[in-house]
């Protein structure tokens, strides 16, 4: 009897399983919500990906997937090709943000990428074809970075000698991060990543902001990029522009303001 009951129970279970498998899947009821875009954050010269830490923390708490790749800082075109490979690895819509020289890189890398729905320039450069980062940094008065730089030779891959640029540590807070606590700027100055001088002189071959909507955060207390230069580039690009009283290191000093701009771009372009 025990064996018979067991066989009957097994038969009932298999019949129920078969009926379930044959039943059509209902398309009624709540559907999955659209996923938020991936935010890709590109740092500039004299910084690294950790400069985005406050921004990343806020975005992740709001449910955004975030990637902050290491920008090589070796040359505009090589840096852009590297970033393009990172973008190719991301599935779905992207909001691409760049700080400082990182703006030059995203402008070159994102051109023609259909997944990049918005460009966000944070105290940044928005190059046009034929322009260099150094050219636009010097377009208007007010920048004090040049006199605060140290040049250090390094061996280039082709056997020649290149020049790396660092911000002098005793000048770092004044020209780069005046509204960041001194204890933090000491760490930022010590861990800064140099940029090859040639990268600042490389000319852009593409301008992604001509076909992709853009947002811009202009830092009015900036001694690295003159605010007038940022305003000129933002106006030319037709960017949605916000001004804030902050130093060049705004992603460190005011991360929530940066997140606000990124979210505005995400909401406007990925509905």
CORUR-V565480 format. One record per pair of residues at least 24 apart in sequence whose C-alpha atoms are under 10 Angstrom apart, sorted by the first residue. I is the first residue (numbers start at 1). J is the second residue. Records with the same first field share a line. If there is no record, write none. Layout:
I=J / J
//
This chain:
34=270 / 271
35=63 / 64 / 65 / 92 / 93 / 270 / 271
36=62 / 63 / 64 / 65 / 92 / 93 / 94 / 95 / 266 / 267 / 270 / 271
37=63 / 64 / 65 / 66 / 90 / 91 / 92 / 93 / 94 / 95 / 96 / 115 / 116 / 117 / 263 / 266 / 267 / 269 / 270 / 271
38=63 / 64 / 65 / 66 / 67 / 87 / 90 / 91 / 92 / 93 / 94 / 95 / 96 / 116 / 266
39=64 / 65 / 66 / 67 / 68 / 90 / 93 / 94 / 95 / 96 / 97 / 116 / 118 / 262 / 263 / 266
40=65 / 66 / 67 / 68 / 69 / 83 / 86 / 87 / 90 / 94 / 95 / 96 / 97 / 98 / 106 / 116 / 119 / 120
41=66 / 67 / 68 / 69 / 70 / 71 / 95 / 96 / 97 / 98 / 99 / 102 / 103 / 106 / 120
42=67 / 68 / 69 / 70 / 71 / 83 / 96 / 97 / 98 / 99 / 100 / 101 / 102 / 103 / 105 / 106 / 121 / 122
43=68 / 69 / 70 / 71 / 72 / 73 / 97 / 98 / 99 / 100 / 101 / 102 / 103 / 105 / 122 / 124 / 251
44=70 / 71 / 72 / 73 / 98 / 99 / 100 / 101 / 102 / 103 / 104 / 105 / 124 / 125 / 193 / 194 / 195
45=71 / 72 / 73 / 74 / 99 / 100 / 101 / 102 / 165 / 166 / 167 / 192 / 193 / 194 / 195 / 196 / 199 / 200
46=73 / 100 / 101 / 165 / 166 / 167 / 172 / 176 / 188 / 189 / 190 / 191 / 192 / 193 / 194 / 195
47=71 / 73 / 99 / 100 / 188 / 189 / 191 / 192 / 193 / 194 / 195 / 249
48=72 / 73 / 188 / 191 / 192 / 193 / 194
50=188 / 252
51=99 / 188 / 192 / 249 / 250 / 251 / 252 / 253 / 255
52=99 / 249 / 250 / 251 / 252 / 255 / 258
53=251 / 252 / 255
54=251 / 252 / 253 / 254 / 255 / 256 / 258 / 259
55=251 / 252 / 254 / 255 / 256 / 257 / 258 / 259 / 260 / 262
56=251 / 255 / 256 / 259
57=255 / 256 / 259
58=255 / 256 / 258 / 259 / 260
59=255 / 256 / 259 / 260 / 262 / 263
62=259 / 263
64=263 / 266
65=94
66=94 / 95
67=96
68=97
71=101 / 102 / 105 / 193 / 195
72=193 / 194 / 195 / 196
73=101 / 102 / 105 / 164 / 193 / 194 / 195 / 196 / 197 / 198 / 199 / 200
74=156 / 162 / 164 / 194 / 195 / 196 / 197 / 198 / 199 / 200
75=105 / 195 / 196 / 197 / 198 / 199 / 200 / 201 / 202 / 203
76=101 / 102 / 104 / 105 / 106 / 108 / 109 / 132 / 133 / 196 / 198 / 199 / 200 / 201 / 202 / 203 / 204 / 205
77=104 / 105 / 108 / 109 / 199 / 202 / 203 / 204 / 205
78=105 / 109 / 199
79=104 / 105 / 106 / 108 / 109 / 199
80=104 / 105 / 106 / 107 / 108 / 109 / 110
81=105 / 108 / 109 / 110
82=109
83=108 / 109 / 110
84=108 / 109 / 110 / 111 / 113
85=109
87=113 / 115 / 116
88=113 / 115
90=115
91=115
92=116 / 117
93=117 / 118 / 266 / 269 / 270
94=118 / 119 / 266 / 269 / 270
95=119 / 120 / 214 / 262 / 263 / 265 / 266 / 269 / 270
96=120 / 121 / 214 / 262 / 265 / 266
97=121 / 122 / 124 / 214 / 215 / 216 / 258 / 261 / 262 / 265
98=122 / 123 / 124 / 125 / 126 / 216
99=123 / 124 / 125 / 217 / 248 / 249 / 250 / 251
100=124 / 125 / 126 / 133 / 137 / 224 / 225 / 248 / 249
101=125 / 126 / 127 / 133 / 134 / 137 / 195 / 199 / 200 / 225
102=126
103=127 / 133
104=128 / 131 / 132 / 133 / 199 / 200 / 202 / 203 / 204 / 207 / 208
105=133 / 204 / 207
106=207 / 208 / 209
107=204 / 205 / 206 / 207 / 208 / 209 / 210 / 212
108=203 / 204 / 205 / 206 / 207 / 208 / 209
109=206 / 207 / 208
110=206 / 207 / 208 / 209 / 211 / 212
111=205 / 206 / 207 / 208 / 209 / 210 / 211 / 212
112=206 / 207 / 208 / 211 / 212
113=208 / 212
114=211 / 212
116=208 / 212 / 213 / 269 / 270
117=211 / 212 / 213 / 214 / 265 / 266 / 268 / 269 / 270
118=208 / 209 / 211 / 212 / 213 / 214 / 215 / 262 / 264 / 265 / 266 / 267 / 268 / 269 / 270
119=208 / 209 / 212 / 213 / 214 / 215 / 216 / 239 / 262 / 265 / 266
120=209 / 213 / 214 / 215 / 216 / 217 / 239 / 240 / 241 / 258 / 261 / 262 / 263 / 264 / 265 / 266
121=214 / 215 / 216 / 217 / 218 / 230 / 234 / 239 / 240 / 241 / 258 / 261 / 262
122=215 / 216 / 217 / 218 / 219 / 230 / 242 / 248 / 249 / 250 / 251 / 258 / 261 / 262
123=216 / 217 / 218 / 219 / 220 / 222 / 224 / 225 / 226 / 227 / 230 / 243 / 244 / 246 / 247 / 248 / 249 / 250 / 251 / 258
124=216 / 217 / 218 / 219 / 224 / 225 / 227 / 229 / 230 / 233 / 234 / 248
125=216 / 225 / 229 / 230 / 233 / 234
126=204 / 207 / 208 / 209 / 214 / 216 / 229 / 230 / 232 / 233 / 234 / 236 / 237 / 239
127=203 / 204 / 205 / 206 / 207 / 208 / 209 / 233 / 237
128=203 / 204 / 205 / 206 / 207 / 208 / 209 / 210 / 233 / 236 / 237
129=203 / 204 / 205 / 206 / 207 / 208
130=202 / 203 / 204 / 205 / 206 / 207
131=201 / 202 / 203 / 204 / 205 / 206 / 207
132=199 / 200 / 201 / 202 / 203 / 204 / 205
133=199 / 200 / 201 / 202 / 203 / 204
134=197 / 198 / 199 / 200 / 201 / 202 / 203 / 225
135=200 / 201 / 202 / 203
136=200 / 225 / 226 / 229 / 230 / 232 / 233
137=200 / 224 / 225 / 226 / 227 / 228 / 229 / 230
138=225 / 226 / 229
139=225 / 226 / 228 / 229 / 232
140=225 / 226 / 227 / 228 / 229 / 230 / 232
141=223 / 225 / 226 / 227 / 228 / 229
142=221 / 222 / 223 / 224 / 225 / 226 / 227 / 228 / 229
143=175 / 222 / 223 / 224 / 225 / 226 / 227 / 228 / 229
144=174 / 175 / 176 / 222 / 223 / 224 / 225 / 226
145=171 / 172 / 174 / 175 / 176 / 223 / 224 / 225 / 226
146=175 / 224
147=171 / 175
148=172 / 174 / 175 / 176 / 224
150=194
151=194 / 195 / 196 / 197
152=194 / 196 / 197
153=196
154=196
156=196
162=196 / 197 / 198
163=194 / 195 / 196 / 197 / 198
164=193 / 194 / 195 / 196 / 197 / 198 / 199
165=193 / 194 / 195 / 196 / 197 / 198
166=192 / 193 / 194 / 195 / 196 / 197
167=192 / 193 / 194
173=247 / 248 / 249
174=222 / 223 / 224 / 247
175=221 / 222 / 223 / 224 / 225 / 247 / 248 / 249
176=221 / 222 / 223 / 224 / 225 / 247 / 248 / 249 / 250
177=221 / 222 / 223 / 224 / 246 / 247 / 248 / 249 / 250 / 252 / 253
178=221 / 222 / 223 / 246 / 247 / 248 / 249 / 250 / 253
179=221 / 245 / 246 / 247 / 248 / 249 / 250 / 252 / 253 / 254
180=246 / 247 / 248 / 249 / 250 / 252 / 253 / 254
181=252 / 253
184=252 / 253
185=249 / 252
207=237
208=237
209=234 / 236 / 237 / 238 / 239
210=236 / 237 / 238
211=237
212=237 / 239 / 269
213=237 / 238 / 239 / 240 / 265 / 268 / 269
214=238 / 239 / 240 / 241 / 265 / 269
215=239 / 240 / 241 / 242 / 261 / 262 / 264 / 265
216=240 / 241 / 242 / 243 / 258 / 261 / 262 / 265
217=241 / 242 / 243 / 244 / 250 / 257 / 258 / 261 / 262
218=242 / 243 / 244 / 245 / 246 / 247 / 248 / 250
219=243 / 244 / 245 / 246 / 247 / 248 / 249 / 250
220=244 / 245 / 246 / 247 / 248
221=245 / 246 / 247 / 248 / 250
222=246 / 247 / 248 / 249 / 250
223=247 / 248
224=248 / 249
240=264 / 265
//
